[in-house]
Every structure is written in structure tokens, then in C-alpha cells.
Amino acid sequence: MERRDWSLEALNQLQYIDSLDDSDLKAKSISSWVSKYLMENSSIEDFQLDLPLLKRLEELLFKNIAFMKTYQSNMKKELDDFKKIKKFLQ
């Protein structure tokens, strides 16, 4: 039961993170979620959810992976733009 509660908590938190509009906050929250639920002595196999909830978790994970890839790309572009501006001003 404890593992199921942990799994439901993780799913609920990921659903909340998915609803965030602020991309910086969302990226930080995803990173924090992964550290808490997938990195520290746990793995995807530790989730004890019914099939529909497990599929929802999978959907959110892939959606947030895609978001993080886009976010990383945007941050890299912004960093490159700042470097160009800095070089121009020197």
C-alpha cells in the first residue's frame, strides 16, 4: 500500500507539473521530480499503478521529455544570442 501511495503521489505531482505555464518553473519542477522519483534508489519499475494510470504516467513522462528537449534547445539559442551580443559590445 505504501508503494502505491508513493506512486499515486508521483503521478499527481507530475500532472500538476504538466499544468504549469511558466516554462522555467516547469523545467525546474520536472528536474526535481526526476531526481525524487527516478534517480534516488528508485526506477520506473517501482511504480505500482493500474494499467490506465501507468499509461497516463508514461504519456506525461514522454510529453515532459519532449518539453525538456525543446526547453534545452531554446536555452541554447538564447545563450548563443547573448554571446553574440556580448562579443558585439566588446
Buried (B, 14 or more C-beta within 10 A) or exposed (E): EEEEEBBBEBBEBBEEBBEBEEEEEBBEBBEEBBEEBBEEEBEEEEBBBEEEBBEBBEEBBEEBEEBBEEBEEEEEEEEEEEEEEEEEEE
